[in-house]
Each structure stands twice: as structure tokens, then as C-alpha cells.
């Protein structure tokens, strides 16, 4: 049973401020844990509503100093009854260990806040709040978590400090029979009086300030540990993190229309920062997975199995051995850094044609379609650098490609059963094109100019989506345009495949990086031309995006903060430590060298000026003599002006003590004690005026000092000007006393 509850009602007011503060702090701690979980965006709507209503009800009762308590045995029955619900949630509803466990934690928390019976139940509530924060850490890597976690840390420190104060106060009240507050079970109720209310406010301020200081010290200490200890492994609970719906658009089997679903989200997928080389970044595409087989509705990858890519001595993975990318153009290399958000995709995104990939991964592979895979199961794709050749083959060279020299896998010409109108349309619109390259450009131009762009998917899905797109609906998103072009190219004998990836998104001038969002997901076509390799075509017309809003600038700063959080906190590892150490060392060295050069330059300037002054003084000794006297006078004035001002002010106050009774009384009393000290009665610093008065053994002097002290105290502490005016006269009388 609660230690406070055993105290009698008449003796329960002394520790009411501590108890009240503890109850409020614990309630806010539980609310913050739940709010941190809600900010992840992974909690279902029903759970959010139910728990929010329960927390608001508990808060209303706490404000009204009331309590509703569920009997302990009913709590046990409810807990046992939830076991089959948890199993059903895990197997059928959530189908996720993390989600089912989060639901169980929320259920236990709601039951516990309405059924606190003992002091240990408060510890259970605090532990449940921490479990919610831990769940939020698994479900998100967003920087919003940092702010919520800081608030949680302040409240945790506040709660446990007040919990210990509460326990100690209750124990002292038992031992000394001091009054304490009444606890009715659950969150305590009290109705403190005016004096206790003042004490509560003072205690709240002191404990809140102490909690903030302790939290800052904790973060400072753990920050040092975080940045200095070696980081060699991934998050210890990373495998429990939920997978993202974006995965479905970048697997070896993609249903027609999945990219359109992805494009309706504004979720940030990655940031790209250009490091070396020059390119029109806004025109670049970030290639993900290439697909070569089409059954009319689903694209699949039936290419040769992926082969491992070796890491070379320079630390990079050299690619492009199987992908057959464009040849015959002068290389134009760019190097860029990609920072991926946690979307659980095992495909590296890179601008064609990727040649070298750098990253902290043990094993990557590349298939015959040029798709680059991460085969390191212990490390998700987070950050990597790529060197790509973004040179374009001149059209004249492509026009010289002869399909009669074609040597390519027949899967790139595979076609499903087609509506007869599709190949007829392809032959019709390319009839006047003289070369395969011109035919491909003609189909690309036809689709981009004669069809409309929309993200509204057809419902229901037609039996032949390509024919429905070309001849009936005549609008769609990029995947329909790319699929239609690839099929039409194959129908006239030009090998082709579609590629899923991203277009370059918004530029953030705060960080110098490009923000790639889910809505930037894109599909395009790659066609093969002998002696040149695979060449990209994009038949999709440009989508119309709304202009940036008034808050766009603020959102860029928020994105910059999130990018920093992702790069230097979530992805912080040994390579970051090495970079940080090298950067800090180089900056320290540059600072020392710059400081040394600055000091040397200032020393030489000072020496040069001193030599000039010496030469000038030798030529004009009289002038410099007067300058020295004037300078000495200025320095003397600066040094003496403040003491002289204070002496003049004291003298003025002592001559007119009524203008500032309190200050003047202090000055006259100090003068009086100095005078008595010369006559043998020295006042000690620790003595009060009355104690000093009792040490004077001369009756006549004591009477004079007593009269002076009485006037001094009235003027000093009462501010009575009339008494202050009497002090000069009383001092003279005391001095004349023999």
C-alpha cells in the first residue's frame, strides 16, 4: 500500500506540494511518451483516438482532484483477457510484432493509469512511457523525435526526482508525525491552501529548473560518448522497423500502376548532393530497377542473375561490366552523394551510367539489366557516393546503328498477346522515320504530345491496359507511357526495357542538396542500339506541379535540419567519426596557423609604428613631451574619475542624508564604527548592531551609541528621512563624549 496513504488526514498537508508536483509530472511523462509514438505517423487511427480520450479523461480528473479506480482483480482479468487479443492482432490484424506489441503497451498503460494501487505502480507507468518512446525510436528516424525525446527527458528527470522527494517526505512524516497529503489511490488528490499553493509554485519552479539543468548535463555527457565511441554496427532494433510501401515499386515484379500510387505521396526518399563535375542536375534521372519481361499487366526481371561486384584498392565498387551502357561519347564524369531515407529498398539509385560506387557495404551485386543491389543484410542502404558518366551519345552516331547487326538477348523483344491496333499504330507513326533511332524518337514525341498526364488510375483495371491507354483513355502516368513505348518499340523490332527510378526534385539552397520525394518517382524507357548500347527515352509529358507556397522557405530549413539529423545522428558511424576527426584536426591546424600569421602581422605592424614614433619623437621632442603629459593626464583622469565620483557622492549624501535615508544611514554607521574602533571598541563583521552595543562597557558611550543605533535602524530599514537627518548631530555628540 502507498506509504502516503497510511498517514492520517490531519497530518497530510506538509508534503502536498511534492505529491502534487509528482502526480502532474508523471501524468505529463505518460502523455509525452504517447505523443512521441503518435508523431511517428505509424499508429493506427483507432488507437490514437481511444488512448487520447483516456488520457484526456485522466487529465480532467487530475485537474478536479478526483479519482476513478478500477479494482485490482479486474485489472488482472483484463490483462489475461488481452492475451488472445494480442495473438490475434499479431497474426491477423497488424501482422507485425512491433505494431501488436505497441497496442498491448497502450492497453496496459490505459488500464494502469486508472488502477494505481501501490507506489510500484508509478514505476510501471514510467516504464510503459519509456517503452512507448523506444517503440517510436524503432518506427521513425525523423528529427521530430529529438524534440519529443528532449521533453520526455526533462519530465523523466522531474518525475524521478520528485518521486524520491515524495518517498523521503513520506518516511519523514511517519517518523516525525508530520502532516502529509491524502492519497485516494491512482493519481493523488489534494486541495492545498494558500500557503501550500505558494510553496507548490516555488517547488515547481525549482524542480523544473533543476530538471532542465540535469537534462542538459545528461545530453552533453551522452553527446560526448555518442561522438567519440566507435560506431561499427547498425541499430540494435533496426530489424523490427516496418517496411515501406515504396518497396513494391522496386522489386523484380511490378504491377502496372504501382509507380502511380507512389507518386501520390510527398514523402522524402533521398537527398542528392553534387560533389564533383558539372551537369544539368535537374535533367538527371536516378535509375533504380530495370524490367525486361511484360505479360500485359506485370513487368518482371528475367535477366541473368546478379553477379557480385568486387571492391578495389581505392575502396570503391567498379560497376558497368554487364550493363552495356552508352559507348562512343567523350566521358563526362560527375560525383555525387546520396543520402537515403529508411525506405527498406535494396536497390541503389544512381544516374546512368554509374561506374563506381563508394559506401560502407560488404557485398553489392549488379545484374545484366544494370540494376545495382545491396546484398549486405546487416546494413540497409543509407549513404553512398557514385561516379557516373552522364555523357550523351551524339544523335548522328545513333542514327548509324544498324539493327541487322543486332546481337542482344531475345527477352528484350518479348511481347505478350497484343491488341492488333498497337503494332499497327507503331508502324504507322514510324513509317517515315529512316533509322531505328528516329523511329524511337518519333514514338517518344507522339506519346508526349498526343496524350495527357494524370495520376488517376483506371477503375476497374482493364484486361489490356496498354490498348486501353492508347485507344480509349489516352491519359495516364509515367508507367503507362513507358510501357506503351517499350511495347511499341518491340513490335517494330527495337529491343527495349522499362526503368523505375526518380527524377530530380527540389533544390534546397540551405544545404546545397536536391530533395527527391516519392512524387518524383518515374518510369522511362531504355532502347538498345548496336555499337552504342542502351539509350534512355522519356515519353511522359511534363507534370504540372503547384508553385511553391509561402511556407516553402521554412520547409527548406526544416528539411535541412532533418537531413543533418539523418546524416550525423542516424547514419553516424566510424567513417563519419573519421571525417569529423579529420575536419576538426584540419580546422584546428588552420586556426592555429591563421592565428600565428595574424599575431606576426600585428607584431610587425606594431614594431613598424613604434619605429616611426621613435623617429618622429627624435625630430620633435617638445611636441612629443606635451603629448606624453596629455596622455598621462588622460590616463590619470580615467583611473581616478570613478573613485572621485564615489567620494563626492558619499560626501553629498552624508551632508544631506534625508535625500537617501537608507544609503546615508549605512555611511554614517560605518563612520561611527571606525571612530569607536580607534577608541578601542571594534565591531566584528558577524555582529549585529545590538550585539555590538552590548560589548561597549562605558555607560556614557553606550548611551550615545544606543541613541545613534536607534536612529540608524529607523533610517536604514524604515527609510525615515527625519531619523537620517539626526545622524550627523548624534555622531558629533558621540565624538564629544569623554
Buried (B, 14 or more C-beta within 10 A) or exposed (E): EBBBBEBEEEBBBBBBBBBBBBBBBBBBBBBBBBBBBBBBEBBEEEBBEBBBEBBEBBBEBBEEBEBEBBEEEEBEEBBEEBEEBBEEBBEEEBEBEBBBBBBBBBBBBBBBBBBBBBBEBBEBBBEBBBBBBBBBBBBBBBBBBEEBBBBBBBBBBBBBBBBEBBBEBBEBBBEEEBBBBBBBBBBBBBEBEEEBBEBBEEBBEEBBEBBBEBBEEBBEEEEEEEBEEEBEEBBEEBEBBBEBBBEBBBBBEBBBBBBBBBBEBEBBBBBBBBEEBEBEBEEBBBBBBBBBBBEBBBBBBEBEEBEEBEBEEEEBBBBBEBBBBBBEBEEEBBBBBBBBBBBBBBBBBBBBBBBBBBBBBEBBBBBBBBBBBBEBEEBBBBBBBBBBBBBEBEEEBBBBBEBEEBEBBEBBBBBEEBBEEBBEBBEEBBEEBEBBBBBBBBBBEBBBEEBEBBBEBBEEEBEBBBBBBBEEBEBBBBBBBBBBBBBBBBBBEBBBBBBBBBBBBBBBEBBEBBBBBBBBBBBBBBBBBBEBBBBBBBBBBEBEEEEEEEEEEEBBEBBBBBBEBBBEBBBBBEBBBEEBEEEEEEEEEEEEEEEEEEEEEEEEEEEEEEEEEEEEBEEEEEEBEEEEEEEEEEEEEEEEEEEEEEEEEBEEBBEBBBEBBBBBBBBBBEBBBEEBEEEEBEBEEEBEBEEBBEEBEBEEBBBBBBBBBBBBBBBBEEEBBEBBBBBBEBBEEBEEBE
